Amino acid sequence: MRRDIFHAIADPTRRTILTLLTLQAMTPNALAEHFAISRQAISKHVQILLECELIKPEYQGREIYYSLEANKMKEIDQWLNQFRSLWKTKFKQLDTLLHTLQKQTT
Amino acid sequence: MNSPLQFDFLVDKKKNTLTFIREFRAGKQLIWDCYTQHELLDQWFAPAPLSTKTKSMEFCEGGHWHYAMIDPNGTEYWGWTDYETIQSPDFYTALDAFSNEAGDINANLPRAKWLVRFTEKGANALVETVITYHSLQDLETVLQMGMKDGLTATLSRLDDLLIHLTK
């Protein structure tokens, strides 16, 4: 199955993990404490986020800290912005049409 | 007199909705007509360089709009919209779909629910469009449909060009 940023943010638990990591880098144990589900389940979600490169591991001694890849998160916004430009074009066209219609009635 | 027109684009990743709020320098009724009469829809609905061609339209609850967006090479991309509730001239809700020329809905592609609301803002009017997808992945599929033929790239280029021209 193809894994990308949209797959990553499609799940509420993964979105919560990302939100937690916006505050600070965290170890897997510290992350798991925020959830009622098992450590293994959290670990699976973390694995998916790693595969999608939305988070990165940093090793400090024997501990792993996960932190957010802010640049990757930006991809989501860039992608959504394409919708914005499509609609901008459509609305500009509607402006023109409205202008023409108004001229016809006056 | 040329005060900038309001344009808001909001994404709710939890509810899988896209919301566009746009102000138009015209009365509410005229804008309503532009959204609900196919002779007018044909003149603006598809973003340039695409054009719109209506095959059939019945704007009423349970009615539909069957149309094509045509690219400069003449390729037709067919769409189908089912109208659900209509309260003229305040709002309507609809369900969109990809289809073919015969009007068969493509069940493999996502459908989205549309709520389009019209309100007055002084002499102008605001149109709020809320599009709800089943999931963000649905949204991605829809965008990829456009990406397939480089359409989106073309449009972003055009948009950049427009920005330069208007500066």
Interface residues (C-beta under 8 A of the other chain):
Chain A: F6 H7 I9 A10 P12 R15 W79 L80 Q82 F83 R84 S85 L86 W87 K88 T89 K90 F91 K92 Q93 L94 D95 T96 L97 L98 H99 L101 Q102
Chain B: L5 F7 F9 V11 K13 K14 L18 F20 R22 F24 R25 A26 L30 I31 C34 L40 Q43 W44 F45 A46 P47 A48 S135 L136 Q137 L139 E140 L143 G146 T152 L155 S156 L158 D159 L162
